[in-house]
Amino acid sequence: MKLIYTAIVLISVVLDQITKIAVSRSLEMYEQIPVFPFFNITLAHNYGAAFSMFNVPDGGQRWILTGISAVVSIALIVWLWRLTREEKWLGIALSLILGGAIGNLIDRAMQGYVVDFIQVFYKDWYFPSFNIADSAIFCGTVLLLGLTIFEKPADAPTDKPA
């Protein structure tokens, strides 16, 4: 199973980095390519955290956020390493989160900002731009929450009489 987790992390990171490089080379800052009436490809740099919180260029948050991302990534690696074979869905969720965290960590450490390019909007309302790494983190988190809410613990009593 550890090979599958590693593959998920690597695919997430590689897809994230390839798309960020392609968009960065193809678009000027904030240039928009309409894809659907609610979706653009738009180059943006996020110097802050999730949803552009603390998004201030040269605000000193670069190394703090880089450090937090590195610590979280290490914790996720340790957690993944300790999983049992039966915890495969948890491993998939953690692998997606880890892949996304590493993808954004690479940007932040190398450039001081995260490249975002997926823009979803409705009329004049715009959701903060995001990227493939953010999407992987979101999907992993949704799966993790689903497991937390709906998965029965192994030692939980069943409804069947003994």
BALO-473881 format. One line per 4 residues: their letters; for each residue x, y, z of C-alpha. Coordinates in nm, 2 decimals. Layout:
BEGIN
A = X Y Z | ...
// end
This chain:
BEGIN
MKLI = 0.00 0.00 0.00 | 0.28 0.24 0.07 | 0.37 0.23 -0.30 | 0.02 0.35 -0.39
YTAI = 0.04 0.63 -0.14 | 0.37 0.74 -0.28 | 0.23 0.73 -0.63 | -0.06 0.95 -0.53
VLIS = 0.17 1.20 -0.36 | 0.40 1.21 -0.67 | 0.12 1.24 -0.92 | -0.03 1.52 -0.72
VVLD = 0.30 1.71 -0.69 | 0.40 1.66 -1.06 | 0.05 1.75 -1.20 | 0.05 2.06 -0.97
QITK = 0.40 2.17 -1.07 | 0.35 2.11 -1.45 | 0.03 2.31 -1.46 | 0.18 2.60 -1.26
IAVS = 0.48 2.61 -1.49 | 0.26 2.60 -1.80 | 0.03 2.88 -1.68 | 0.32 3.09 -1.55
RSLE = 0.50 3.07 -1.89 | 0.18 3.13 -2.09 | 0.00 3.41 -1.91 | 0.07 3.76 -1.78
MYEQ = -0.03 3.83 -1.42 | -0.41 3.84 -1.39 | -0.46 3.76 -1.76 | -0.78 3.56 -1.80
IPVF = -0.86 3.28 -2.04 | -1.24 3.21 -2.02 | -1.32 2.84 -2.02 | -1.68 2.84 -1.91
PFFN = -1.92 3.12 -1.81 | -1.82 3.05 -1.44 | -1.45 2.95 -1.48 | -1.13 3.12 -1.60
ITLA = -0.77 3.03 -1.61 | -0.60 3.33 -1.45 | -0.24 3.37 -1.33 | -0.22 3.49 -0.97
HNYG = 0.04 3.48 -0.70 | -0.07 3.41 -0.34 | 0.19 3.53 -0.08 | -0.05 3.42 0.20
AAFS = -0.22 3.11 0.32 | -0.54 2.94 0.23 | -0.80 3.16 0.06 | -0.53 3.44 0.03
MFNV = -0.53 3.50 0.41 | -0.22 3.71 0.50 | -0.16 3.78 0.12 | 0.09 4.06 0.15
PDGG = 0.40 4.06 -0.08 | 0.72 4.06 0.13 | 0.51 4.06 0.45 | 0.75 3.83 0.63
QRWI = 0.51 3.54 0.63 | 0.70 3.34 0.37 | 0.93 3.15 0.60 | 0.67 3.11 0.87
LTGI = 0.42 2.95 0.62 | 0.71 2.75 0.47 | 0.80 2.62 0.81 | 0.44 2.53 0.90
SAVV = 0.40 2.35 0.57 | 0.72 2.16 0.62 | 0.62 2.05 0.97 | 0.27 1.94 0.85
SIAL = 0.42 1.75 0.56 | 0.66 1.56 0.79 | 0.37 1.48 1.03 | 0.17 1.35 0.74
IVWL = 0.46 1.13 0.62 | 0.50 0.98 0.97 | 0.12 0.92 0.99 | 0.11 0.75 0.65
WRLT = 0.41 0.54 0.74 | 0.23 0.41 1.05 | -0.09 0.31 0.88 | -0.20 -0.05 0.86
REEK = -0.32 -0.22 0.54 | -0.68 -0.19 0.66 | -0.66 0.19 0.66 | -0.62 0.22 0.28
WLGI = -0.89 0.50 0.24 | -0.73 0.70 0.52 | -0.39 0.65 0.34 | -0.54 0.78 0.02
ALSL = -0.69 1.09 0.19 | -0.36 1.17 0.37 | -0.16 1.11 0.04 | -0.38 1.37 -0.14
ILGG = -0.33 1.62 0.14 | 0.04 1.55 0.15 | 0.08 1.58 -0.23 | -0.10 1.92 -0.22
AIGN = 0.10 2.04 0.08 | 0.43 1.95 -0.09 | 0.32 2.11 -0.42 | 0.25 2.45 -0.25
LIDR = 0.55 2.41 -0.02 | 0.78 2.39 -0.33 | 0.63 2.72 -0.47 | 0.66 2.90 -0.14
AMQG = 1.01 2.79 -0.07 | 1.14 2.85 -0.42 | 0.95 3.17 -0.51 | 0.81 3.32 -0.19
YVVD = 0.45 3.27 -0.32 | 0.21 3.00 -0.45 | 0.10 3.01 -0.81 | -0.28 3.00 -0.84
FIQV = -0.47 2.99 -1.17 | -0.81 2.83 -1.13 | -1.07 3.10 -1.10 | -1.44 3.02 -1.03
FYKD = -1.69 3.30 -1.02 | -2.06 3.40 -1.05 | -2.14 3.74 -1.19 | -1.93 3.98 -0.98
WYFP = -1.85 3.73 -0.70 | -1.51 3.56 -0.73 | -1.39 3.26 -0.52 | -1.02 3.30 -0.43
SFNI = -0.81 3.15 -0.70 | -0.66 2.81 -0.64 | -0.45 2.54 -0.80 | -0.41 2.16 -0.84
ADSA = -0.24 2.13 -0.50 | -0.53 2.31 -0.33 | -0.77 2.08 -0.51 | -0.58 1.77 -0.39
IFCG = -0.58 1.91 -0.03 | -0.96 1.97 -0.06 | -1.04 1.63 -0.20 | -0.82 1.46 0.07
TVLL = -0.98 1.66 0.34 | -1.34 1.58 0.22 | -1.24 1.21 0.21 | -1.09 1.23 0.56
LGLT = -1.40 1.40 0.70 | -1.62 1.14 0.53 | -1.42 0.86 0.69 | -1.44 1.04 1.03
IFEK = -1.82 1.08 1.00 | -1.92 0.75 0.83 | -1.66 0.49 0.91 | -1.73 0.25 1.19
PADA = -1.44 0.18 1.43 | -1.33 -0.19 1.41 | -1.43 -0.26 1.77 | -1.78 -0.09 1.74
PTDK = -2.07 -0.32 1.83 | -2.28 -0.44 1.54 | -2.66 -0.45 1.52 | -2.65 -0.83 1.48
PA = -2.71 -1.04 1.79 | -2.42 -1.27 1.89
// end
